[in-house]
Amino acid sequence: MTEFNSCAALLSEENLKEASTVYQEIKNLGESPFDYLLDLQNRLQQNLESQYPGRTVAPLNIKTKGELAQFLLDQKQAFDDEFQELLLSVAGTNKSAKDQTTIWKKWKSGYEALRAEDVNEGLNQNERAERDFEVIDMQMFFNNMLLALGFDEQKLFQYYYLKNLENVRRYKDNY
């Protein structure tokens, strides 16, 4: 079985209540929960830069195109690693590492049977939570890229909204 850093225990009733309270406080102040998450991520990256000088740079401290390119490559590699862990967790953390890879290895004998299973078949609540936390890990690396490129909630919304309109236009024009 592939070894995962267990995060399912984070979903205790007490922790969920705390997270909900912080979310409501942010909303009550008229502030953006997404910008709050970006700030949390930036502070984490600043701490990592201080703790491991030369190994990483905080997104808001990037000065050169070379630093930006390397940072984006590092985030993409980390994102891809988390995506691989997500795929394996979809198969089920209760399976051996060999059996987990059957979810994407089309040539394996169990490929069709595993892919035909119900989304949650054979997964207990903790395993489903671990699967979901892989997406959160991916989001953290994506947030690093957003920070490095100067995105906040408003810029993300505007760019996404405009790009979505363009994609719809392209679709209608048989792009």
Helices and strands as residue ranges (DSSP letters): G 8-11, H 13-28, H 33-51, G 59-61, H 65-91, H 97-100, G 101-103, H 111-116, H 125-148, H 153-172
